[in-house]
């Protein structure tokens, strides 16, 4: 049987998460110091305010070219926010870059439309939540998860006419 105290504590934890607190902060843990993380500071030149299309994925288990890159996009803004498209769904989130240059994408909120199959929306979103490294090479932008969990390769979206 759950005590009233445990029920109230669980409710407070859930409310804190719904209001946007991190799980560790909601549980009373210490949030990262502001000096340890900063939005935008370590993004390569030209990454901000650019729509990036997901074109390739590679991990220890699989590699593939993305069939419809224009349906899987991410755009980073200098205030630490991001916009994304995951197939038929659109969303927003936040990113932080720590003092070691590692990136964390968080608070990804997306619409919950049922996209036509086949869709890579779930895989795209899960991969974005796992990334920790970023780099630019040959004009493309890469986000990489640790321990060979996956690398997402992005190209600049063509300019709209």
N, C-alpha and C positions, 0 to 999 in steps of 0.2 A: 504494500500500500504506500502510495506517495504522500509524504507529509505536506501540509499547507505551505511550509517554508520552501520545500523543494519545488512545489508547483508554482509559487510566486517567483522564485529564482529562475525557473525555466521560462516563465512568461516574460520576465524582464530581459532575459538573454535573447529570446525570439524577437521582442520589440526592438532591442538594440540593433540586431541584425537587419531587421526591416528598415530601420532608419539609416542604415548605411555604415554601421560600425563594423570593423573587422571582427572575425570570430575571437581573436585573442583579446582585443580591446573590449568586446562585449562580455567576455568572461572575466574581465578585470585585469587582463594582462597589459603590459606596457606597449604602447604604440611606438613605432620607429620614430626616432628624433627627426625633426624637420631638417636638420643639417645633414642627415644621412641620405635623404632622398630629395630629389628635385625634378619637376617636370621639365622636359624639353632640353635641359642643359647638355646632354650628351648625344642627342640625336644627330646623325650625320647631316651635313649641309644639304639642303634641298629635300629633306624628308618631310618637313612640316608643311601643312596646308596643301599637300599633294595627295590625290587619290591613287592608291596603290592597289593593283589587281593581283589576286593570288593566282599564280600560273603553274606552280609545281610543289609537290610534297615528297619528301624522302625521309625514311627512317630505317632502322635495322630490319623492319618487317616488310616494308613495301615502298615503292616509288611510283609516282604517276604524274602525268600532266593534267592540270585542271581543265575540264571540258569547256566550261563557260566562265572564264576569268572575270568578265564584267559583272557577274552575279556574286562575286566574293571579293569585297573590297574593304580597305581600312584607310582611314585618314587621321593623322595626328595633328593636334593644334598646340600652340605654344603655352596654353594655360593648363596643360596636363590632361585635357579631355581628348577623346577620340570618337569618331563616327565609323560605323561599319555596316556592311551589307552581307548577309549570309543567305544566299539564294533569294527567296522571296521575302525574307525578313530583314528589317532594318533595326539598328540599335546604336547605343552610345555606351561609353565607359570612360575609364580613367587609366592613365599610365603613370608610373613613377620610374625614375632611373636613380639607382643608388650611387654612392660615391665610388664604387668599383665599376660603374658603367652597366650594371645588370638592370634589365627592364622587367617590370611587373605590370601586367594588364589586370585590372580589377573592376569590380562593379559593372560587369558587362550585362546590360539589360537589353533584351531584344524582343521584338514582337513575336507572337507565337502562331503565326500562320502555318498552315499545313502546306508545304511546298510539294510540287509534283516530283515524283520519283523518276530517275535516281537523283538524289540530292546529297551533297557533301556538307550541308549546313552544320549538322551536329559535329562532324569531324573538324570542321573549320573552327567552330567556337571552342571546342575542347582543346584543340591545339593552341589557339590564342591564349587560353587561360594558363597553359603550361610554359609558355616561352619565358626565357630568362636572358638570352643573348640577342644582340642585334648587330648587324653590320651591313655595309653597302659594298657591292662589287660589280664592276662592269655596268654601272648604271641601274642595277637591280638592288632591291632591298630585301634582306633576309632576317627572319625571326627564327630563333632556334631554341628548342626545349633541351633540358639536360639529359645526359646519359643516352644519347642516340634515340630519344623519344620522338624526334621529328624536326625537320627543317622546312619552313614555309618560305617559298621564294615569290617575290612580288615584282611587278613591272609598273612603271608609271602608266596610268590610264591615258589613252589617247585624248588629246584636247578636243573638247566639244566644239562643233562648228556652228 
